[in-house]
Amino acid sequence: MGLFGRFWHYSLDTYGGAPVLLVVTLLQLSLLGWVIAEAARARRERNDSSLSPDLRRVRAAHRADLWQKSVRPLTLTLMLLGPGIGLGMSTLLGALGMGSLGEVMGTSAGADQLAATMASAYREISYAYFLMVGGTFPMLLGPVIVLCARRLDEEGHDARGGDPEEVLLHTLKSLLAVAETQASRAQVDAARTHALLEQTAAALARRMAA
């Protein structure tokens, strides 16, 4: 039996649980590959002197935005979906195996039929353990992806200027400084205008007196 035939056999015996878990695991591995590739690209950009600081910040912010809005939600969804599918399908297969074994044990079946039923029940219970263990792999792989992407979060945080509260506080301080500068200039201009008016009034008074 070839690889495809064996996989098809496992798919039928596990009622589709094995291919679903395989797809979930492959998707998570592809997400992990994306995170690793983007982290390596970010490291090359940090060491590339030909890139301007503004361009590096734009790329870091874009990379972090992709991670936070697309990759991380999918990672967390698969991390929860894998154990749920594995536990559900393993419970189903275990119940089927134990149920068939209980039925044949309650009847006066012959030794050959009992042996065949026990072999089938053992196979279903083995598949149930396989699905339960396979379902825990996406749950373990999800935190690894999040930890690998921690650097992307930090660089995006720095590129956007920090937390939203810090950005708002910095903006308010900048606006306050601009307002104070404009008020100081307005006072200087008012003082100059006042001095000019006084000089004009004095000149007019001298002309009238002459």
Buried (B, 14 or more C-beta within 10 A) or exposed (E): EEEEEEBBEBBEBBBEBBEBBBEBBEBBEEBBEBBEEBBEEBEEBEEEEEBEEEEBBEBBBEBBBBBBEEBBEEBBEBBEBBBEBBBBBBEBBBEBBBEBBEEBEEEEBEEEEBEEBBEBBEEBBBBBEBBBEBBEBBBEBBEBBBEBBEBBBEBBBEBBEEEEEEEEEEEEEEEEEEEEEEEEEEEEEEEEEEEEEEEEEEEEEEEEEE
